[in-house]
Each structure stands twice: as C-alpha cells, then as structure tokens.
Amino acid sequence: MYGIEAQWKFALSDEHWNFVEDLFESDVSRTKRGRRRSDFRAILNAVLWIEMTGASWKHLPSHYPPTQTCYKRYIAWRQDGTLQKVLERLGATPQ
C-alpha cells in the first residue's frame, strides 16, 4: 500500500522553513546524555510526511530521523500547539 508513495521524500523549501522556524527551539546542542539532538527541520519534514500521506508511523521512510524521535516531537508539538501553528502558517503561505 505504501510502496512508491511511501518513499516520496517530503522536504520543506527554505522559504517555507523560514516561515515557521521561529516556532522551534534554536538549541540543537547535546542532550544531558551527550547525544546530539535531531534537527527540528528534519523532524518536521517527517511529521508533515505523516500528515500528508496518512501513513502510520511504522511506515515512516528511513531517510527521516528515527521514528521514535519524530513521534515524540509530534506528540509534544500537538500538545503545546506548535503543530497547529505550523499548519496554519504553511496553509497561509502563497503557492
């Protein structure tokens, strides 16, 4: 069901990223355990891929950050309203 379409790589353009970038923390430094935090833009691309395709998280293509990382951010962004703001801003962006 998700063959070729699931491999479609969604990526925000620089213009669209600039439109929503201020909604995310700018700190991409290391966590308490010394692991590098994943890039918020890459995670957002994964979240938007899920939103656009309607696929389940287990079908997230491997070129995105780890599924667990993306899902954890997705939940946090839904709860704090960040995802809604992103969708509103991107929906208002001229095509």
C-alpha positions as CSV (number, residue, x, y, z in Angstrom):
1,M,0.0,0.0,0.0
2,Y,2.8,2.5,0.8
3,G,5.3,1.2,-1.9
4,I,6.5,4.1,-4.2
5,E,4.4,6.7,-2.4
6,A,5.9,5.9,1.0
7,Q,9.4,6.6,-0.4
8,W,8.4,10.1,-1.6
9,K,10.7,12.4,0.3
10,F,8.9,15.4,1.7
11,A,11.1,18.4,2.4
12,L,10.1,22.0,3.3
13,S,11.6,24.5,1.0
14,D,14.0,27.1,2.6
15,E,11.2,29.7,2.1
16,H,8.7,27.6,4.0
17,W,11.1,26.6,6.7
18,N,11.9,30.3,7.3
19,F,8.2,30.9,7.7
20,V,7.9,28.5,10.6
21,E,11.5,28.3,12.0
22,D,10.8,30.7,14.9
23,L,8.3,28.3,16.4
24,F,11.0,25.8,17.3
25,E,13.8,25.9,19.8
26,S,17.0,27.0,18.2
27,D,19.1,24.9,20.6
28,V,20.3,21.8,18.7
29,S,23.1,21.1,21.1
30,R,23.7,17.9,23.0
31,T,21.2,16.4,25.5
32,K,22.1,15.6,29.1
33,R,23.3,12.1,28.0
34,G,25.6,13.5,25.4
35,R,23.6,12.6,22.3
36,R,23.2,15.2,19.6
37,R,19.6,16.3,19.3
38,S,17.9,15.7,16.0
39,D,17.4,18.6,13.6
40,F,13.9,20.1,14.1
41,R,13.5,20.7,10.4
42,A,14.1,17.1,9.6
43,I,11.7,16.0,12.3
44,L,9.1,18.5,11.0
45,N,9.6,17.1,7.5
46,A,8.8,13.6,8.8
47,V,5.8,14.8,10.7
48,L,4.4,16.6,7.7
49,W,5.1,13.5,5.6
50,I,2.9,11.5,8.0
51,E,0.2,14.2,7.9
52,M,0.2,14.4,4.1
53,T,0.3,10.7,3.4
54,G,-1.9,9.5,6.2
55,A,0.6,6.6,6.7
56,S,1.2,5.1,10.1
57,W,4.4,5.8,12.0
58,K,5.7,2.3,11.3
59,H,5.8,3.2,7.6
60,L,8.0,6.3,8.0
61,P,10.8,6.1,5.5
62,S,14.3,5.6,6.8
63,H,15.7,8.8,5.4
64,Y,13.9,10.7,8.2
65,P,15.2,10.8,11.8
66,P,14.3,7.7,14.0
67,T,10.5,7.1,14.2
68,Q,10.5,7.3,18.0
69,T,12.2,10.7,17.9
70,C,9.8,12.0,15.4
71,Y,6.7,10.6,17.1
72,K,7.8,12.0,20.5
73,R,8.2,15.5,19.0
74,Y,4.9,15.1,17.1
75,I,3.1,14.4,20.4
76,A,4.8,17.4,22.1
77,W,4.1,19.7,19.2
78,R,0.4,18.7,19.1
79,Q,0.1,19.2,22.9
80,D,1.7,22.6,23.0
81,G,0.0,23.9,19.9
82,T,3.2,24.1,17.7
83,L,1.9,21.8,15.1
84,Q,-1.3,23.7,14.7
85,K,0.6,26.9,14.3
86,V,2.9,25.3,11.6
87,L,-0.1,24.1,9.7
88,E,-1.8,27.5,9.9
89,R,1.3,29.3,8.7
90,L,2.0,26.9,5.9
91,G,-1.6,26.9,4.8
92,A,-1.4,30.7,4.6
93,T,1.8,30.6,2.5
94,P,1.3,31.7,-1.1
95,Q,1.9,28.8,-3.5
